[in-house]
């Protein structure tokens, strides 16, 4: 009887430890790492929770493919789904002294796919981790906005926070997955990777153009739809309505398209 009671008590405290491990007071979380859900973990507690109920949690590494390729990835992560990409033209960010990053428009959709593949739902726990907790906070907010109810951000990330002073200043040696000696590897599992074909869930240019022409949405483009589309396009470029195009009109049209593209990118960054 005493033995059974001891087992019950031990089990209770194990469950209690998991519950409390999943809670970090927001006042102890830096502003840039705070999320709308207000749910936080450190790397050690995330690993402990996964050890107890891995089948009920999905663990997403939101770093870029370059990061996981060159710095490694937790072996217990379910998938790498980048929240942002390094800009294709490697533009420089003077403020952060690093290369600029662009949002991944397919982030939420791909996470939903991974959740469904594991047999879970938006009401199950999801852990998100980046390098040191900043990006994972933004990723957590995007998932919360998409209807996920238990999104936990791993606040110290894979590499941890950087030292503020002394000989080690600037180096990430304080905390994080790696510094906590938790399991990780340079050897990546292809089934967990975010492959190039998934980038932004983008359609090829031909399919995009066909969809624009298909006015009645019957998945076919008639001659009249084709003509109407190109007539409209011509009209958008021919600003002075003289039924001819000159060099300046083409330049203005190209400039307008660039501005529209920049606006869409700004809106995507707000996600």
C-alpha positions as CSV (number, residue, x, y, z in Angstrom):
1,X,0.0,0.0,0.0
2,X,2.8,2.4,0.9
3,X,4.7,1.4,-2.3
4,X,1.6,2.2,-4.4
5,X,1.1,5.5,-2.6
6,X,4.8,6.4,-3.3
7,X,4.3,5.7,-7.0
8,X,1.2,7.9,-7.1
9,X,3.0,10.7,-5.4
10,X,6.0,10.4,-7.7
11,X,3.8,10.4,-10.7
12,X,1.9,13.5,-9.4
13,X,5.2,15.4,-9.0
14,X,6.4,14.3,-12.4
15,X,3.3,15.8,-14.0
16,X,3.6,18.9,-11.8
17,X,7.2,19.4,-12.9
18,X,6.1,19.2,-16.6
19,X,3.4,21.7,-16.0
20,X,5.6,24.2,-14.1
21,X,8.4,23.7,-16.6
22,X,6.1,24.9,-19.3
23,X,5.6,28.2,-17.5
24,X,8.1,31.1,-17.3
25,X,6.9,34.4,-15.9
26,X,6.6,37.0,-18.6
27,X,8.3,39.6,-16.4
28,X,11.5,37.5,-16.8
29,X,11.3,37.5,-20.6
30,X,12.9,40.3,-22.6
31,X,10.5,42.5,-24.5
32,X,11.7,41.4,-27.9
33,X,11.1,37.8,-26.9
34,X,7.5,38.2,-25.6
35,X,4.6,36.7,-27.5
36,X,0.8,37.2,-27.7
37,X,0.2,33.9,-26.1
38,X,2.6,34.5,-23.2
39,X,3.8,30.9,-23.1
40,X,7.5,30.3,-22.7
41,X,10.1,27.6,-22.2
42,X,13.8,27.4,-21.9
43,X,15.7,24.7,-23.9
44,X,16.2,22.4,-20.9
45,X,12.5,22.5,-20.0
46,X,11.4,22.0,-23.6
47,X,13.6,18.9,-23.8
48,X,12.2,17.6,-20.5
49,X,8.6,18.1,-21.7
50,X,9.3,16.3,-25.0
51,X,10.8,13.4,-23.0
52,X,7.5,13.0,-21.2
53,X,4.9,13.6,-23.9
54,X,6.6,13.9,-27.3
55,X,3.6,12.4,-29.1
56,X,1.4,15.2,-27.9
57,X,3.8,18.0,-28.8
58,X,5.1,19.2,-32.2
59,X,8.6,20.8,-32.0
60,X,9.4,23.2,-34.9
61,X,12.9,24.7,-35.6
62,X,12.1,28.0,-37.3
63,X,15.7,28.9,-38.3
64,X,16.9,29.1,-41.9
65,X,18.0,26.1,-43.8
66,X,21.6,27.5,-43.8
67,X,21.5,27.7,-40.0
68,X,20.5,24.1,-39.5
69,X,22.9,22.9,-42.2
70,X,25.9,24.7,-40.7
71,X,25.2,24.8,-37.0
72,X,23.2,21.6,-36.5
73,X,19.6,20.9,-35.4
74,X,18.0,19.2,-32.3
75,X,17.6,15.5,-33.0
76,X,14.1,15.6,-31.3
77,X,12.8,18.4,-33.5
78,X,9.9,17.3,-35.7
79,X,10.7,19.7,-38.6
80,X,12.6,22.7,-39.8
81,X,10.1,25.3,-41.1
82,X,11.9,28.7,-41.6
83,X,10.0,31.7,-40.4
84,X,12.3,33.9,-42.6
85,X,14.8,33.4,-45.4
86,X,18.1,35.1,-45.9
87,X,17.4,37.6,-48.8
88,X,18.2,36.1,-52.1
89,X,20.4,39.0,-53.1
90,X,22.1,39.0,-49.7
91,X,21.3,42.6,-48.9
92,X,22.9,44.1,-45.8
93,X,21.1,45.2,-42.7
94,X,23.1,48.1,-41.2
95,X,21.0,48.2,-38.0
96,X,21.6,44.5,-37.2
97,X,25.0,44.2,-38.8
98,X,23.8,41.1,-40.7
99,X,22.2,40.0,-43.9
100,X,18.6,41.1,-44.4
101,X,15.9,38.5,-44.1
102,X,12.6,38.1,-45.9
103,X,9.4,36.5,-44.5
104,X,8.4,33.0,-45.5
105,X,4.8,33.4,-46.8
106,X,4.4,29.6,-46.6
107,X,5.3,29.3,-42.9
108,X,1.9,28.9,-41.3
109,X,0.6,26.6,-44.1
110,X,3.6,24.3,-43.8
111,X,3.4,24.2,-40.0
112,X,-0.3,23.2,-40.3
113,X,0.8,20.4,-42.7
114,X,3.3,19.1,-40.2
115,X,0.8,19.3,-37.3
116,X,-1.7,17.2,-39.3
117,X,1.0,14.7,-40.3
118,X,1.6,14.1,-36.7
119,X,-2.1,13.6,-36.0
120,X,-2.3,16.7,-33.9
121,X,-4.5,19.8,-34.0
122,X,-4.2,23.6,-33.4
123,X,-5.2,22.9,-29.8
124,X,-2.2,20.8,-29.1
125,X,1.2,22.1,-27.8
126,X,3.6,23.4,-30.3
127,X,7.2,24.4,-29.4
128,X,9.0,26.9,-31.7
129,X,12.7,27.6,-31.5
130,X,15.1,29.8,-33.4
131,X,18.7,30.9,-32.7
132,X,18.1,32.8,-29.5
133,X,14.4,33.5,-29.0
134,X,13.6,36.6,-31.1
135,X,12.4,35.1,-34.3
136,X,10.6,32.3,-32.5
137,X,8.5,34.9,-30.7
138,X,7.4,36.4,-34.0
139,X,6.8,32.9,-35.4
140,X,4.7,32.1,-32.3
141,X,2.6,35.2,-32.8
142,X,2.0,34.2,-36.5
143,X,0.8,30.8,-35.3
144,X,-1.4,32.3,-32.5
145,X,-3.0,34.6,-35.1
146,X,-3.7,31.5,-37.2
147,X,-5.7,29.9,-34.4
148,X,-3.1,27.8,-32.5
149,X,-3.9,27.9,-28.8
150,X,-0.8,26.6,-27.1
151,X,2.3,28.0,-28.8
152,X,5.4,28.0,-26.6
153,X,8.5,29.9,-27.6
154,X,11.9,28.5,-26.5
155,X,13.3,31.8,-25.3
156,X,17.0,30.8,-25.3
157,X,16.9,29.1,-28.7
158,X,19.4,26.8,-30.2
159,X,22.6,28.8,-29.6
160,X,21.6,30.8,-26.6
161,X,22.0,34.5,-25.6
162,X,25.2,36.4,-26.1
163,X,27.5,37.5,-23.3
164,X,27.2,41.3,-22.6
165,X,30.7,41.9,-21.3
166,X,34.1,40.5,-20.5
167,X,36.4,38.3,-22.7
168,X,33.5,36.3,-24.0
169,X,31.5,39.4,-25.0
170,X,29.3,38.8,-28.1
171,X,29.7,35.0,-27.9
172,X,26.6,32.9,-27.3
173,X,27.8,30.8,-24.4
174,X,25.2,31.5,-21.7
175,X,22.3,29.1,-22.4
176,X,20.4,27.6,-25.2
177,X,20.0,24.1,-26.6
178,X,23.7,23.5,-27.5
179,X,25.2,25.0,-24.4
180,X,22.8,22.9,-22.3
181,X,24.3,19.8,-23.9
182,X,21.0,18.6,-25.3
183,X,21.0,16.2,-28.2
184,X,21.7,17.7,-31.6
185,X,23.4,16.7,-34.8
186,X,24.9,18.1,-38.0
187,X,23.5,15.1,-39.8
188,X,20.0,16.2,-41.0
189,X,17.0,14.0,-41.7
190,X,15.6,14.8,-45.2
191,X,12.0,14.1,-44.0
192,X,12.2,16.9,-41.5
193,X,13.7,19.5,-43.9
194,X,12.0,22.4,-45.6
195,X,12.8,21.6,-49.2
196,X,13.1,24.1,-52.0
197,X,9.9,23.1,-53.7
198,X,8.0,24.4,-50.6
199,X,9.4,27.9,-50.8
200,X,6.5,30.2,-50.1
201,X,4.1,27.7,-51.7
202,X,4.7,29.7,-54.8
203,X,3.1,28.8,-58.1
204,X,5.1,29.0,-61.2
205,X,4.6,32.1,-63.4
206,X,2.6,30.3,-66.1
207,X,0.0,29.0,-63.6
208,X,-0.3,32.5,-62.0
209,X,-0.8,34.1,-65.4
210,X,-3.5,31.5,-66.4
211,X,-5.4,32.1,-63.2
212,X,-5.4,35.8,-63.8
213,X,-6.8,35.3,-67.3
214,X,-9.5,32.8,-66.2
215,X,-12.2,35.3,-65.4
216,X,-15.0,32.8,-64.8
217,X,-12.8,30.4,-62.8
218,X,-13.6,27.3,-64.8
219,X,-9.9,26.4,-65.0
220,X,-9.8,27.2,-68.8
221,X,-8.9,30.3,-70.6
222,X,-11.1,31.2,-73.6
223,X,-10.1,33.5,-76.5
224,X,-12.3,36.2,-75.1
225,X,-10.8,35.9,-71.6
226,X,-7.3,36.0,-73.2
227,X,-8.1,39.1,-75.2
228,X,-9.8,40.9,-72.3
229,X,-6.9,40.3,-70.0
230,X,-4.4,41.7,-72.5
231,X,-6.6,44.6,-73.4
232,X,-6.8,45.5,-69.7
233,X,-3.1,45.2,-69.3
234,X,-2.5,47.4,-72.3
235,X,-4.9,49.9,-70.9
236,X,-3.1,50.0,-67.6
237,X,0.2,50.8,-69.3
238,X,-1.3,53.3,-71.9
239,X,-1.7,56.1,-69.4
240,X,-2.5,58.8,-72.0
241,X,-5.0,56.6,-73.8
242,X,-3.7,57.2,-77.3
243,X,-3.6,53.4,-78.1
244,X,0.2,53.3,-78.3
245,X,2.9,52.7,-75.8
246,X,6.0,54.8,-75.4
247,X,9.2,54.3,-73.4
248,X,8.1,56.5,-70.5
249,X,4.8,54.7,-70.1
250,X,6.7,51.3,-69.9
251,X,9.1,52.8,-67.3
252,X,6.2,54.1,-65.2
253,X,4.4,50.8,-65.4
254,X,7.5,48.9,-64.3
255,X,8.0,51.4,-61.4
256,X,4.4,50.9,-60.3
257,X,4.8,47.1,-60.3
258,X,7.9,47.4,-58.1
259,X,6.1,49.6,-55.6
260,X,3.2,47.2,-55.4
261,X,5.6,44.3,-54.8
262,X,7.3,46.3,-52.0
263,X,3.9,47.0,-50.4
264,X,3.1,43.3,-50.4
265,X,6.4,42.5,-48.7
266,X,5.8,45.1,-46.0
267,X,2.3,43.6,-45.3
268,X,3.9,40.1,-45.2
269,X,6.5,41.3,-42.6
270,X,3.6,42.4,-40.3
271,X,2.5,38.8,-40.0
